[in-house]
């Protein structure tokens, strides 16, 4: 069954239902075609998330790997199949735990190039309670020094299926779609672990 993206969304990331160990996500384009499959291995001390071009997992697309074990402010390196690092994301641990999720985005040289953060502080605080599912998340990507978002991630309200929509609002040389998609899969995996 194809999943159609909501208007303005270029990609939809949907958690696979009835996966016993780990997590898996299908990635659909705006026409409902599967363009990727993301797999998170279970029982790993260091987070290891793989993104493939399809569910056959024959062609890798990206790897998101934590640098260390049980890091409060974890850093995840985003690499291509040939091992080339295209960037990294570091979670602001304390802020993300008590207020709203916030991530720093770095380029392949380790220079900070942007942030990813929950849009609404009040909604983020309400999500910290027992009824988090009633308050869907919204994130915005910002380039350093800019207050105009490059892209947005929106969680769709659904009590049974976890689904995120990615809207790329404008082209950016450093925050390309592949990096934005990798970050969206990371958010889906981290949220799935916290739920």
N, C-alpha and C positions, 0 to 999 in steps of 0.2 A: 504494500500500500504506500504510494508516494506521499510524502509530507510536503505540503506547500508552505513556503515561507510567507509570513505576514507582509503586507505592503511596506516597502522600504527596507526590508531585510534581504541581504544577499545570501546568508547562510543560516541554517537551523541545525543545532546540535541537540540530539535526542538520546536520552539514556535508553539502553537496551533493556527491555523488560525480562524478568525471570533469569537474570545472570546470577549464579550462586556465589562465585568467588571473584573478587576484583570488580571492575566496572568496564563497561563497553558503551561506546557512543557511536551512533550513525551521524554522518554529516551530510546534509542535503543542500543543494544549491537552490536558487530562487525558483527553479522550475520543478522542484521535487525529485530531482535525480540524485542518487547517492554519489557523492564525490570524495568521501573519505570515511574511514572507520578508525576509531580511537580505542585503544585497549590499555587498561591499567591493570598491571599484574597484582594479584593478591599476595599477602603475607611477605611483602618486601620491606626490609628495613629502610632502604633508600627508595624514595618514590621514583618510579620509572614508567613513563607514559609514552606509548608509541602511537604514532599517527600514520595510517596507511592509505593508499589510494582506493581501497575497497575491502570488503569483508574477507576476501580470500587471503589477505595479508601477504600477498606475493610481492608488492612493491611498496617499500617504506617511503614515507614523505617527510616526517619529522620525528625527533625524539625530544622529550622534555624530561630531564633527569635532575633530581635534587643533588646538590653538591655534598650534603652531609646527612647524617642520620639524626632524626628527631630535633630539627632546628626550629626554634620558636619563630624566627624571622627567616624562613627557608629561602634559598636562592635556587632557581631552576634554570639550567642551561638549555637553550633551544638549539638543536643541531640538525643539519641536513644529513641524508643517508651516507654521504662520503665523509662525515665527521666534521665538516665545516660548521663552526658556530655562527649563528646569525644574530644572536642576542641572548638576553637572560631577563628573568623576572625575579624580583626579591620582595617578599611579603613584609609589610611593616607589622611585625608580630603583635606588639602590645596594642597598637591602635586598631588593628584588624580584629582582635579578640573582644575588645570592650566597646568600641565605637562603631566604626564602619570599615569594611575591607578596603585596604589600599595596597597597591603594588607599585614598585618602582620598575621602570623599563630601561634596560641598558642595551647599547649596541654591541657588536662583536668585539670592540676594543675595551669594553667596560665603562664607557661614558654614559651617564644618565641622559636619556633622550625623551623620557615622558613618564606619565603616571597612568594607572588604571585604578579607579576608585568608585565605590558605590555612590550613586547620585544623591540620594536623600538621607541625611543624617537621622531624622526621626524614624523613617521606615527601617533603617539599618538597626537602630536600637530596638525597635519592636520585634525585629527578626531574631534577636538574641533570646527571646522567650520560648515558651512551649508551643506557640502557635506560628512558628516561622513560615510554615507552608501557606499561611494566609496573606503573607506579605512578600510577594515576588521581588527578587533582586533586580536592580538596574545599575549598570556600570557605564562609565564613560572613559574613553582613552583621550588623554591630552598630551600634546607635545610640550616639552619643557619651555617655559616662558610664554605659553599661549593659554588663553581661556576659552578657545573655540575647540570643541571636541572633534577628534579625527574619526572616531567610531563609537558605537554604543552596543552594549550587550543587554538584552532584556529577557528576563525569565518569564515564560508564559504561565499564567495561573492554571494549574491542573493538580488536583489532589493525588493523582495516581502516576503520572508520567512526568519526569523532569525534562524540561525542554528550554533551550536558550536560543534566542535569535540574535544574529550579528548584523548590524547595519553599518556599512562603511560610508561615512558622510562626505569624505573628500580624500583625494589621492595624497599620499605622503611617501617620499622616497625611503625613509628609515622605518616607518611603521607600515610595512607592506601587508597585504592581505594574508600571506602565509604566517607571519608573526602574529597578526591579530587573531587568526583562526587557532593557532597554537595556544595563545593566551585564553581563548574562549574554552578550549578543551581542558586546560588546566583548571579554570574556574569550575567547570562542570565536575571534574574529578575531585577537587577539594571539597566542593559543596556536598557531593555525594558521600564523601567520607564523614562529613560533619553531621549529616542528616540522620 
